């Protein structure tokens, strides 16, 4: 099963070290494979280097894609983390 949702990065400084680390913590705890899709790039949400290397700025909208048996629940966890500001 695949589930996707659009999210907006609410952190003014984007996905720098602290929010990127929080996102990786959330994604790593999930059973689904989780990616961020931005323009033509697919970013592994379980890799802090991949997330930070994508240089995702505040205010950007991107797609979260979860693939696995519990994709819907896992996607909701990631969407909730973005809505909560990823620890900031």
N, CA and C atoms as a LAMMPS dump frame, in Angstrom:
ITEM: TIMESTEP
0
ITEM: NUMBER OF ATOMS
264
ITEM: BOX BOUNDS ff ff ff
-5.0000000000000000e+02 5.0000000000000000e+02
-5.0000000000000000e+02 5.0000000000000000e+02
-5.0000000000000000e+02 5.0000000000000000e+02
ITEM: ATOMS id mol type element x y z
1 1 1 N 0.835 -1.164 0
2 1 2 C 0 0 0
3 1 3 C 0.894 1.247 0
4 2 1 N 0.478 2.252 -0.749
5 2 2 C 1.192 3.527 -0.81
6 2 3 C 0.228 4.634 -0.406
7 3 1 N 0.711 5.531 0.453
8 3 2 C -0.087 6.68 0.869
9 3 3 C 0.765 7.932 0.689
10 4 1 N 0.143 9.005 0.222
11 4 2 C 0.865 10.261 0.025
12 4 3 C 0.056 11.425 0.573
13 5 1 N 0.773 12.479 0.929
14 5 2 C 0.133 13.721 1.386
15 5 3 C 1.076 14.879 1.126
16 6 1 N 0.492 16.032 0.904
17 6 2 C 1.259 17.266 0.746
18 6 3 C 1.448 17.898 2.124
19 7 1 N 2.649 18.362 2.405
20 7 2 C 2.933 19.075 3.653
21 7 3 C 3.725 20.331 3.315
22 8 1 N 3.624 21.31 4.187
23 8 2 C 4.395 22.542 4.039
24 8 3 C 5.356 22.641 5.215
25 9 1 N 6.586 22.984 4.923
26 9 2 C 7.594 23.159 5.965
27 9 3 C 7.294 24.477 6.666
28 10 1 N 6.895 24.39 7.94
29 10 2 C 6.509 25.591 8.688
30 10 3 C 7.692 26.236 9.396
31 11 1 N 8.794 25.54 9.505
32 11 2 C 9.979 26.093 10.152
33 11 3 C 10.551 27.194 9.261
34 12 1 N 10.701 28.411 9.763
35 12 2 C 11.219 29.507 8.945
36 12 3 C 12.594 29.222 8.347
37 13 1 N 13.419 28.475 9.069
38 13 2 C 14.766 28.159 8.582
39 13 3 C 14.813 26.876 7.77
40 14 1 N 13.673 26.28 7.506
41 14 2 C 13.628 25.058 6.709
42 14 3 C 14.041 23.836 7.512
43 15 1 N 14.404 22.788 6.794
44 15 2 C 14.778 21.533 7.443
45 15 3 C 16.274 21.506 7.719
46 16 1 N 16.699 22.354 8.645
47 16 2 C 18.096 22.353 9.082
48 16 3 C 18.285 21.216 10.095
49 17 1 N 19.406 21.182 10.787
50 17 2 C 19.794 20.027 11.608
51 17 3 C 18.721 19.558 12.592
52 18 1 N 18.184 20.452 13.394
53 18 2 C 17.238 20.039 14.441
54 18 3 C 15.947 19.447 13.872
55 19 1 N 15.225 20.145 12.987
56 19 2 C 14.001 19.544 12.453
57 19 3 C 14.281 18.335 11.552
58 20 1 N 15.407 18.339 10.863
59 20 2 C 15.756 17.174 10.034
60 20 3 C 15.961 15.951 10.913
61 21 1 N 16.631 16.143 12.046
62 21 2 C 16.857 15.034 12.973
63 21 3 C 15.533 14.525 13.544
64 22 1 N 14.635 15.435 13.866
65 22 2 C 13.322 15.036 14.385
66 22 3 C 12.548 14.247 13.328
67 23 1 N 12.579 14.695 12.084
68 23 2 C 11.911 13.972 11.007
69 23 3 C 12.488 12.569 10.856
70 24 1 N 13.798 12.45 10.891
71 24 2 C 14.454 11.14 10.766
72 24 3 C 14.055 10.229 11.922
73 25 1 N 13.949 10.771 13.13
74 25 2 C 13.512 9.971 14.277
75 25 3 C 12.115 9.416 14.048
76 26 1 N 11.214 10.269 13.582
77 26 2 C 9.841 9.835 13.323
78 26 3 C 9.82 8.78 12.224
79 27 1 N 10.482 9.062 11.105
80 27 2 C 10.477 8.139 9.966
81 27 3 C 11.134 6.799 10.309
82 28 1 N 12.181 6.836 11.12
83 28 2 C 12.891 5.611 11.473
84 28 3 C 12.066 4.71 12.384
85 29 1 N 11.119 5.274 13.1
86 29 2 C 10.269 4.493 13.995
87 29 3 C 9.103 3.826 13.26
88 30 1 N 8.906 4.165 12
89 30 2 C 7.779 3.651 11.228
90 30 3 C 8.124 2.32 10.56
91 31 1 N 7.09 1.557 10.23
92 31 2 C 7.313 0.313 9.503
93 31 3 C 7.356 0.54 7.993
94 32 1 N 6.803 1.64 7.537
95 32 2 C 6.779 1.942 6.099
96 32 3 C 8.094 2.557 5.644
97 33 1 N 8.388 2.384 4.373
98 33 2 C 9.47 3.121 3.729
99 33 3 C 8.931 4.523 3.485
100 34 1 N 9.663 5.532 3.94
101 34 2 C 9.154 6.897 3.889
102 34 3 C 10.103 7.788 3.103
103 35 1 N 9.527 8.511 2.136
104 35 2 C 10.308 9.432 1.307
105 35 3 C 9.634 10.787 1.246
106 36 1 N 10.436 11.795 1.014
107 36 2 C 9.945 13.126 0.694
108 36 3 C 10.166 13.315 -0.794
109 37 1 N 9.187 13.872 -1.468
110 37 2 C 9.31 14.127 -2.902
111 37 3 C 9.221 15.64 -3.101
112 38 1 N 10.279 16.188 -3.672
113 38 2 C 10.37 17.629 -3.894
114 38 3 C 10.832 17.843 -5.324
115 39 1 N 9.97 18.469 -6.113
116 39 2 C 10.249 18.659 -7.538
117 39 3 C 10.53 17.291 -8.16
118 40 1 N 11.713 17.078 -8.683
119 40 2 C 12.028 15.789 -9.317
120 40 3 C 12.918 14.918 -8.443
121 41 1 N 13.067 15.286 -7.171
122 41 2 C 13.945 14.55 -6.251
123 41 3 C 13.135 13.713 -5.275
124 42 1 N 13.648 12.532 -4.979
125 42 2 C 13.087 11.669 -3.943
126 42 3 C 14.125 11.561 -2.838
127 43 1 N 13.723 11.902 -1.621
128 43 2 C 14.644 12.009 -0.489
129 43 3 C 14.271 10.973 0.557
130 44 1 N 15.245 10.197 1.002
131 44 2 C 15.038 9.189 2.037
132 44 3 C 14.814 9.898 3.373
133 45 1 N 13.633 9.758 3.939
134 45 2 C 13.295 10.438 5.189
135 45 3 C 13.971 9.806 6.402
136 46 1 N 14.655 8.684 6.23
137 46 2 C 15.372 8.042 7.331
138 46 3 C 16.848 8.416 7.357
139 47 1 N 17.257 9.302 6.457
140 47 2 C 18.658 9.703 6.373
141 47 3 C 18.787 11.198 6.628
142 48 1 N 19.409 11.548 7.754
143 48 2 C 19.557 12.968 8.082
144 48 3 C 20.419 13.676 7.036
145 49 1 N 21.407 12.992 6.495
146 49 2 C 22.234 13.616 5.458
147 49 3 C 21.43 13.886 4.187
148 50 1 N 20.55 12.966 3.831
149 50 2 C 19.704 13.178 2.649
150 50 3 C 18.732 14.329 2.857
151 51 1 N 18.127 14.375 4.046
152 51 2 C 17.154 15.432 4.329
153 51 3 C 17.846 16.794 4.368
154 52 1 N 18.952 16.879 5.088
155 52 2 C 19.662 18.158 5.165
156 52 3 C 20.276 18.539 3.821
157 53 1 N 20.769 17.564 3.084
158 53 2 C 21.373 17.818 1.786
159 53 3 C 20.386 18.337 0.757
160 54 1 N 19.108 18.073 0.971
161 54 2 C 18.089 18.556 0.039
162 54 3 C 17.856 20.059 0.189
163 55 1 N 18.336 20.635 1.287
164 55 2 C 18.225 22.089 1.535
165 55 3 C 16.793 22.589 1.32
166 56 1 N 15.861 21.972 2.038
167 56 2 C 14.45 22.323 1.902
168 56 3 C 14.166 23.563 2.747
169 57 1 N 13.795 24.629 2.1
170 57 2 C 13.574 25.918 2.751
171 57 3 C 12.21 25.975 3.429
172 58 1 N 12.11 26.87 4.404
173 58 2 C 10.83 27.122 5.046
174 58 3 C 9.812 27.615 4.036
175 59 1 N 8.582 27.191 4.203
176 59 2 C 7.509 27.585 3.302
177 59 3 C 7.33 26.69 2.093
178 60 1 N 8.284 25.781 1.862
179 60 2 C 8.174 24.871 0.708
180 60 3 C 7.12 23.812 0.966
181 61 1 N 6.418 23.44 -0.078
182 61 2 C 5.458 22.344 -0.012
183 61 3 C 6.08 21.15 -0.705
184 62 1 N 5.939 19.988 -0.071
185 62 2 C 6.493 18.768 -0.641
186 62 3 C 5.526 17.626 -0.384
187 63 1 N 5.795 16.511 -0.996
188 63 2 C 4.958 15.327 -0.84
189 63 3 C 5.664 14.329 0.053
190 64 1 N 4.92 13.787 1.01
191 64 2 C 5.412 12.685 1.832
192 64 3 C 4.798 11.416 1.254
193 65 1 N 5.641 10.405 1.022
194 65 2 C 5.157 9.133 0.477
195 65 3 C 5.583 8.002 1.401
196 66 1 N 4.613 7.238 1.878
197 66 2 C 4.879 6.07 2.707
198 66 3 C 4.426 4.826 1.951
199 67 1 N 5.256 3.789 1.999
200 67 2 C 4.928 2.538 1.326
201 67 3 C 5.135 1.396 2.305
202 68 1 N 4.066 0.671 2.561
203 68 2 C 4.136 -0.458 3.479
204 68 3 C 2.747 -0.856 3.947
205 69 1 N 2.697 -1.867 4.794
206 69 2 C 1.423 -2.392 5.288
207 69 3 C 0.629 -1.352 6.088
208 70 1 N 1.314 -0.481 6.801
209 70 2 C 0.639 0.517 7.63
210 70 3 C 0.875 1.927 7.095
211 71 1 N 0.874 2.049 5.781
212 71 2 C 1.216 3.321 5.14
213 71 3 C 0.327 4.468 5.596
214 72 1 N -0.955 4.238 5.747
215 72 2 C -1.862 5.327 6.136
216 72 3 C -1.533 5.86 7.529
217 73 1 N -1.356 4.965 8.495
218 73 2 C -1.04 5.38 9.865
219 73 3 C 0.341 6.025 9.923
220 74 1 N 1.296 5.451 9.195
221 74 2 C 2.649 6.008 9.187
222 74 3 C 2.664 7.391 8.547
223 75 1 N 1.923 7.544 7.471
224 75 2 C 1.836 8.855 6.826
225 75 3 C 1.261 9.882 7.793
226 76 1 N 0.248 9.506 8.541
227 76 2 C -0.349 10.442 9.492
228 76 3 C 0.656 10.867 10.55
229 77 1 N 1.52 9.96 10.981
230 77 2 C 2.55 10.303 11.97
231 77 3 C 3.509 11.351 11.417
232 78 1 N 3.888 11.216 10.155
233 78 2 C 4.803 12.185 9.541
234 78 3 C 4.093 13.523 9.33
235 79 1 N 2.873 13.489 8.857
236 79 2 C 2.099 14.719 8.66
237 79 3 C 1.933 15.445 9.993
238 80 1 N 1.637 14.703 11.05
239 80 2 C 1.489 15.308 12.378
240 80 3 C 2.797 15.941 12.844
241 81 1 N 3.916 15.285 12.568
242 81 2 C 5.226 15.827 12.958
243 81 3 C 5.506 17.148 12.24
244 82 1 N 5.179 17.21 10.944
245 82 2 C 5.339 18.471 10.217
246 82 3 C 4.426 19.547 10.786
247 83 1 N 3.182 19.187 11.098
248 83 2 C 2.219 20.149 11.639
249 83 3 C 2.667 20.686 12.996
250 84 1 N 3.394 19.861 13.751
251 84 2 C 3.877 20.267 15.074
252 84 3 C 5.186 21.042 14.993
253 85 1 N 5.715 21.245 13.791
254 85 2 C 6.926 22.037 13.619
255 85 3 C 8.221 21.255 13.762
256 86 1 N 8.124 19.927 13.768
257 86 2 C 9.309 19.076 13.857
258 86 3 C 10.232 19.482 15.007
259 87 1 N 9.615 19.658 16.172
260 87 2 C 10.407 19.914 17.366
261 87 3 C 10.809 21.355 17.607
262 88 1 N 10.334 22.263 16.792
263 88 2 C 10.705 23.68 16.99
264 88 3 C 9.475 24.505 17.317
